[in-house]
Amino acid sequence: MCAMLAYSLGDGSRRSMNNPIRSALTICLLMPLVPLSAPAQSSSGNRATIQGVVENRDGEPVADVRVRAISRRTDKLVAETTTDSQGRFVLRRLLPGRYALVFYSPSYEQAVIKSIEVKRGQRKRLKRPVRLTPVKLYAVINGAVFDPQGYLVPGARVVLERIAFQAEPVPKLKRETTTNRSGAFAFRVPATRARYRLTATATGYAPQSITVDVGGAERRHVSIQLQSKR
């Protein structure tokens, strides 16, 4: 390449031959010192990873849990992944700093690791599995208490008590509340098949009871109408 450059520069006249050749030699000597293109600098070496395992309370792996890394400095989502069939996860390409890890699953309560720090290029592994707690399911029994004319009764006392379907023994459960200004009330009970008796009482009225069956995580709306004392 240097010879071609010298030839092209010296192709004018013999009288100017020395100067072009000297210039060409100077260029050839300098060219190795100047790279044709600077290689791109990769920042992948600065990135860190966080890996771990998610389990339930029995120590079994939990798959398809969504894991998010939130920057503690900016409160922004910076990485996200899901656990595999063995409950394992890896959050990649994290810059050095502190992060909060949030674990989501429809069947479990949300879990949070408030702060975990990674350094440049670190591959950090959680020392212990992340244990998730199952979501507690409830049934709701709500309704209102009315007087004989159909008007709502605020301040009525409502007692809920679990009773047997037939003669089988049942766990004891008894709760009590008072209707609000709109005559409404609500109870939250376990999401299991059960039968309940609701009894409403208020000053000047005879107690009235109704029976409600619950089959699972559902909402049952009821009305209790009081009768005047005879």
N, C-alpha and C positions, 0 to 999 in steps of 0.2 A: 504493500500500500504506500510506503514511504517512497519507493522508486517511482511509482506512477505519479505521485504528487510532485516529485522533483522534475520528472519529464514534462509534465504539463506546465510547470512554472518556467521551465527553461526552454520552451519551444519558440521563444520570440526571436532573439538575435544572439550571436556569439558574444557581442560586447557586453550584454547584460546577463551572461550565463552564471558568473560567480555569485552574484547577489541572490538570484532565485534559488540556487542550490543551497546556499547558506541558510536561506529562510526555510527551505523545505527540511533541512536537517534539524533546524531548531524546533520546527513543528513536530517532527518525529520523536525528538527527545522528550518533548513535553506531553505528548499524547498518552503515554502509559500512566501518567500521573493524574489524568482526568478520566473518571469512569464515564462510559457512554450513558448509563442510566443508574441512578441510585436505587438499590433494592428497597422495597417497601418494608417498613418496620412493623412487625406484628405485635399486637398487645396481648396475644393469647397467653403469654407467659405470666402476665399480671393477674389473670383470672383465677378465681378459686372455686371450689365445689363444696357442697354440704350434702352428705348422704346419711341415711338412717333407715330404720324399720318402724312400721306402724303395726300395732297389735291391739286386740281387744283385751278385756279384763282377764280372760282365760289364757292369755298368751298366744292366741292364734293370730296369724297374719291377716290383715285387712286390706283387700285389693280395692282399686279404683277410688282411693282417697285423694282428693285434690290438695296439693301442698303448694303454698304460696310463700315467697320471700318478699318482705316489705322492708324497704330501707328505713332505718331508724332516723337517718338524717333528713330525708325528704318526705317520708311517709308515702312513698310511691311503690307500686308493684314493680319488681325488677326481674323476677323469675317465677315460673310456675311449672308444675309437673304433676303426675298422678302415680300412685303406687302400683307396682306390678302384682302378679298373683301371689308372690311371696311377701307382700307388704313393703317391699323395698322402694326407695326413691332416691333420686340424685338431682340436686339443683346445680346447674352448671353456669359458667361464665359470670361469676360474681366478682365485682370489684372489691378490693380490701375495704372493710368497714363492718358496721354492726347491722344485724338484720333481725326482724321478728318473723317467726315461722307460724303460719296459720294452717290448720288442718280441717278440711270440710268433708263431711259425708252425710247423706240424708238419714242414715240409720243411727248416727252417733252424735253426741254433743260436740260442739266445736272445741278444738284444743288449740292452745297458743303457747309457743315458746317466746317469751317476751324479748329476749336479747341473746344473740349469739354472734360472736366476732370471728371473722376470717381475715387472714393476712395474705399478702401477695403470693399467688401460686399455691396456696394451701389446699390440701384435700382433707377436709374436716369430716370426721365420722362421729355421729352422736354416740355417747358412751352407753346410753340405755335406750330401749325401745320407747316410742311414743305410745302411751296407752290411752285408748279411747273408751268413753263411757256410753253405753247405749242410750238412745233417746227414750225418755219416759213418756209413754202414751197415756192419755187420759180420755175419759168420756165426760161430757158436760150435760148436766140436767139443769135447765133454766126455765123460767116461766113467770107467772104473775098470779096474785091473789085478788079475787073480786068479791064484792058484797052481793047480796041477793038481787040488787037492782042492776048489777053489771058494772058498778064503779070500782076502780082500783082501790086497794086498801094499803096505804103505807103503814109501816110499823108493825105489820103482822109477823108473828113468830112462825118460822117454818123449820120443822125437824125432819131430817133424812135418816133412815135406818135401813140397813141391809137385812133382808129376810130370805128364807129358804124358798126354793121353787116347790119342793115337796117336803120330805122329812130329812133331807141330807143336812149335815152340819155345815155352817158357813162361817167365815171369819167375821168377827164382830166389827161393825163399822157404824158409827152414829155421829152425825154432825148437825149443827144448828146455825141458823142465820135469821136476819130480820129483813123484811122487804124495804126497799128504798122509797124515796118520795114518789116514785112512779108505780109503786106496788110490785116491783120486780125483784126476783131473787135468782141465785145461781149457785150450783154445787159442782165441784170437780171431783170425779171418782175414778178409780182404776179402770183401765180399758179392758175389762174381762167380763165374760157373761155373768150377769148378776141381776137380781130383782131388788128393788128398793120401795120402801113405803115412805111417802111424804105426808106429813100432817101439819096443817096450818091452823093457827088459833089467833084470835084477836078479841079485844074487849067488846062484849055485847053480842058475840057470835058463838055458835057451837063449833067445836073442832071438826074439821073435815080432813079425810085421808084419801089418797089415791095411790095406786101401785104403778110403778114404772119399770120396764125391763130394758136392760142395756146389753148389747151384744158385742161391743168392742169400742174402738176409738170413734165415737160418734157423738152427735149433739141431739138431745131430746128436749123438745119444748112442750111444756105442760101448762095447764091452767087449773087453779083450785078456786072453787066458788063456795064461799062461806054461807051458812044458813043462820037465820036469826034464832036466838034461844027461845024455846017455847015456855 
